[in-house]
Amino acid sequence: MKKKSFYLLTYGCQMNEYDSRLIAEILSKEGYKEVKDESKADIIVMNTCSVRKHAEQRVVGRTGDLQRLREDKPGLIIGLVGCMAQNLIDKGEKIKGVDFMVGPDNYEEIPRIIDGLDSLDSLAMVIKKEKTILYEGVYARQDNSVSAFVPVMRGCENFCTYCIVPYVRVGLQMRSSKDILNEVRGLLKKGIKEIILLGQSVNQYDDSKVDFPGILKMVSETSVSRLGFFTSHPYYTTQKLIDVIAEGENIYKWIHLPLQSGSNKILKKMNRKYTKERYMELISKTREKIPNISLTTDIIVGFPGETDEDFQETMEIMKEIQFDFAYMFKYSDRERTSAYNLKPKIPESVKAKRLAELIEIQHKIIRIKNEQLIGTIQEVLVEYKGRKNNGWRGKTKQNKIVVVEGKTLPGEIVKVKITGLNGWTPCGVIIDKGKNT
C-alpha cells in the first residue's frame, strides 16, 4: 500500500512544538511523507493543548473548518493528538469529524492506527500508559536550521492546583544524560546553533547521576553557540544553577521564572511551594551574581478567591522586579484540577479588567528596559528574515528579540548597534561579524 502524506498543526507550548517534530520523525520512518500544504495532505494531525479553555475552543473550531477539505478529498484522515486528546480520552468524549485520538505517551502507535483505520468500525482511541513515555533514542525531526528544543524530562508531578498537565502527561520521567547529549550532538552536526532544554519544571531535572545544573553545564561544554532552558520553577532554582548560568559563556543570561501571583495567599492556594519573599530573595541573588540577567515570567490573574488587595500585591511586585517580559493570562477553569472546585470564582469582567491593567504596566516596563539598549552593542544570533524583507530577526545574549539591518545569514552571530525601537522591539544595524561557531 502506498504510504500517505501528512500535515501537522501545532497548538500550545514549546513541548508540543517538539512533540510535533517527534511525530513527524515517527511517521517519516514508517514511509509517510510530510507536506507543508494542508490541502495536499492525506492525513492532518492536530497536536493540541489543554492548559486553557480557549486553546481547546480553537481546536474544535479548526476541526470544523477542516471538514471542508473533505469535500474535495473524501478519504482525508484527521487525527487529534496531545494533551487535549488525552483529556477527552480519559473522559470518554469524542469530537465530531476526528478519525483518531492519541495521547502524549502513545505517539509511536500513530502509524499503526492510521494503517488500521480502514478496518476500524469506530474512532480509534489509545488509552494512556501508566507512566510518561520518554521516547529514548527517538529524536525529533528538525525543520529549523538555527534553533532546536531538547526535552530533558517529560511529565510533571508538582500539581499546581490550576494546571491540568499532571493529569494528561502522567508521571514524571527523567531522560538519561547520555540520551540528552546524544540528541544535542546530533543536532550540532546538522548545524544547529541554539539549543533550548525543555521540561514542565526543567530545573527539577535529576536522573540520579546528574542534576539540572550538571546537565546544563555538560551541554554548554559542547560546541553549541547559544544555550537556554524553559520553563524553570522558582522552588527548584538554586545557587548552583545561578552560578552555572553566570559562568557559561554560551548560556543565555536569561531565566524564565513564573511568579503566577504576588499574593502569598494565592500562591498557597496555587500550591506553588514558595512565598513572594522567597521569590524576591531569589531575584536578588540572581541579579547580584548576574547583573545583566534578563528575567521573564508568567502571571495568572483572577484565580479563585483573588481579591483586589491580592491583585494589587501582584501589581506591586511586577513594578518592583521590572521583568523584561511577561506572559499574562486570565485564570481558566480546568476540570480535574483542584482549583476547579475552589470558590469564589472571579467574574470574567473583573478578570479582564485586571489583566488589562497588568498588561498596561508591563508594556511600559518593557519599553523602558528596551530603550536602555539604544546605543549599546549587542551580539545577536541571527535566526530568520522578516516578512517582506523587513530586516533579520535574531536574539541577544539576554534572549531578547532584535530586528537587524545588514548583510548576514541565519546562524551567524553578528555585532549589532541598537539604534532605536520598533514598537518596543529593539532595532539595529550590523557593525561587525562577531564570533561564528
HUNOR-V344129 format. One record per residue. N is the residue number from 1. RES is the residue in one small letter. PSI is psi as a letter, one per 20 degrees, with the letter a starting at -180 (none if undefined). Layout:
BEGIN
{{N	RES	PSI} {N	RES	PSI}}
END
This chain:
BEGIN
{{1	m	p} {2	k	p} {3	k	q} {4	k	r} {5	s	q} {6	f	q} {7	y	p} {8	l	p} {9	l	p} {10	t	p} {11	y	q} {12	g	b} {13	c	r} {14	q	h} {15	m	h} {16	n	h} {17	e	g} {18	y	g} {19	d	h} {20	s	g} {21	r	h} {22	l	g} {23	i	g} {24	a	g} {25	e	g} {26	i	g} {27	l	g} {28	s	h} {29	k	h} {30	e	j} {31	g	i} {32	y	q} {33	k	p} {34	e	p} {35	v	q} {36	k	j} {37	d	o} {38	e	h} {39	s	i} {40	k	j} {41	a	q} {42	d	h} {43	i	p} {44	i	p} {45	v	p} {46	m	o} {47	n	o} {48	t	r} {49	c	q} {50	s	j} {51	v	g} {52	r	q} {53	k	h} {54	h	h} {55	a	g} {56	e	h} {57	q	h} {58	r	g} {59	v	g} {60	v	g} {61	g	g} {62	r	h} {63	t	g} {64	g	g} {65	d	h} {66	l	i} {67	q	h} {68	r	h} {69	l	h} {70	r	i} {71	e	h} {72	d	h} {73	k	n} {74	p	h} {75	g	j} {76	l	p} {77	i	p} {78	i	p} {79	g	q} {80	l	p} {81	v	r} {82	g	a} {83	c	g} {84	m	g} {85	a	g} {86	q	h} {87	n	g} {88	l	g} {89	i	g} {90	d	h} {91	k	i} {92	g	k} {93	e	q} {94	k	r} {95	i	p} {96	k	p} {97	g	i} {98	v	p} {99	d	h} {100	f	q} {101	m	p} {102	v	p} {103	g	r} {104	p	i} {105	d	j} {106	n	k} {107	y	h} {108	e	i} {109	e	i} {110	i	g} {111	p	g} {112	r	g} {113	i	g} {114	i	g} {115	d	h} {116	g	j} {117	l	h} {118	d	h} {119	s	j} {120	l	p} {121	d	i} {122	s	r} {123	l	p} {124	a	o} {125	m	p} {126	v	p} {127	i	q} {128	k	q} {129	k	r} {130	e	i} {131	k	r} {132	t	p} {133	i	p} {134	l	i} {135	y	l} {136	e	p} {137	g	i} {138	v	o} {139	y	q} {140	a	q} {141	r	p} {142	q	p} {143	d	j} {144	n	p} {145	s	i} {146	v	g} {147	s	q} {148	a	q} {149	f	q} {150	v	o} {151	p	p} {152	v	i} {153	m	r} {154	r	q} {155	g	r} {156	c	q} {157	e	k} {158	n	h} {159	f	l} {160	c	p} {161	t	i} {162	y	i} {163	c	p} {164	i	i} {165	v	g} {166	p	i} {167	y	h} {168	v	i} {169	r	m} {170	v	p} {171	g	r} {172	l	p} {173	q	p} {174	m	p} {175	r	q} {176	s	q} {177	s	h} {178	k	g} {179	d	h} {180	i	g} {181	l	h} {182	n	g} {183	e	g} {184	v	g} {185	r	h} {186	g	h} {187	l	g} {188	l	h} {189	k	h} {190	k	j} {191	g	j} {192	i	p} {193	k	h} {194	e	p} {195	i	p} {196	i	o} {197	l	p} {198	l	q} {199	g	q} {200	q	h} {201	s	m} {202	v	h} {203	n	j} {204	q	i} {205	y	p} {206	d	o} {207	d	j} {208	s	i} {209	k	h} {210	v	p} {211	d	a} {212	f	g} {213	p	h} {214	g	g} {215	i	h} {216	l	g} {217	k	g} {218	m	g} {219	v	h} {220	s	h} {221	e	j} {222	t	a} {223	s	j} {224	v	p} {225	s	g} {226	r	q} {227	l	p} {228	g	a} {229	f	q} {230	f	p} {231	t	p} {232	s	q} {233	h	p} {234	p	h} {235	y	h} {236	y	j} {237	t	o} {238	t	r} {239	q	h} {240	k	g} {241	l	g} {242	i	g} {243	d	g} {244	v	g} {245	i	g} {246	a	h} {247	e	h} {248	g	o} {249	e	h} {250	n	j} {251	i	p} {252	y	p} {253	k	m} {254	w	p} {255	i	p} {256	h	o} {257	l	n} {258	p	p} {259	l	g} {260	q	g} {261	s	q} {262	g	j} {263	s	p} {264	n	h} {265	k	g} {266	i	h} {267	l	h} {268	k	g} {269	k	h} {270	m	i} {271	n	l} {272	r	i} {273	k	j} {274	y	r} {275	t	r} {276	k	h} {277	e	g} {278	r	g} {279	y	g} {280	m	h} {281	e	h} {282	l	g} {283	i	g} {284	s	g} {285	k	h} {286	t	g} {287	r	h} {288	e	g} {289	k	h} {290	i	n} {291	p	h} {292	n	j} {293	i	q} {294	s	p} {295	l	p} {296	t	r} {297	t	r} {298	d	q} {299	i	p} {300	i	p} {301	v	q} {302	g	k} {303	f	q} {304	p	p} {305	g	i} {306	e	o} {307	t	r} {308	d	h} {309	e	g} {310	d	g} {311	f	g} {312	q	h} {313	e	h} {314	t	g} {315	m	g} {316	e	g} {317	i	h} {318	m	g} {319	k	h} {320	e	g} {321	i	h} {322	q	m} {323	f	q} {324	d	h} {325	f	q} {326	a	p} {327	y	o} {328	m	p} {329	f	q} {330	k	q} {331	y	p} {332	s	p} {333	d	p} {334	r	p} {335	e	q} {336	r	i} {337	t	q} {338	s	h} {339	a	i} {340	y	h} {341	n	i} {342	l	q} {343	k	q} {344	p	q} {345	k	q} {346	i	p} {347	p	q} {348	e	h} {349	s	h} {350	v	g} {351	k	g} {352	a	g} {353	k	g} {354	r	g} {355	l	g} {356	a	g} {357	e	g} {358	l	g} {359	i	g} {360	e	g} {361	i	h} {362	q	h} {363	h	h} {364	k	g} {365	i	g} {366	i	g} {367	r	g} {368	i	g} {369	k	h} {370	n	h} {371	e	h} {372	q	i} {373	l	i} {374	i	p} {375	g	i} {376	t	r} {377	i	p} {378	q	q} {379	e	o} {380	v	p} {381	l	o} {382	v	p} {383	e	g} {384	y	r} {385	k	p} {386	g	r} {387	r	q} {388	k	k} {389	n	k} {390	n	m} {391	g	r} {392	w	q} {393	r	p} {394	g	a} {395	k	q} {396	t	r} {397	k	i} {398	q	j} {399	n	k} {400	k	p} {401	i	p} {402	v	p} {403	v	p} {404	v	p} {405	e	p} {406	g	r} {407	k	o} {408	t	a} {409	l	q} {410	p	p} {411	g	i} {412	e	q} {413	i	p} {414	v	q} {415	k	p} {416	v	p} {417	k	p} {418	i	p} {419	t	i} {420	g	a} {421	l	q} {422	n	o} {423	g	d} {424	w	j} {425	t	p} {426	p	q} {427	c	q} {428	g	r} {429	v	q} {430	i	p} {431	i	i} {432	d	q} {433	k	p} {434	g	b} {435	k	p} {436	n	o} {437	t	none}}
END
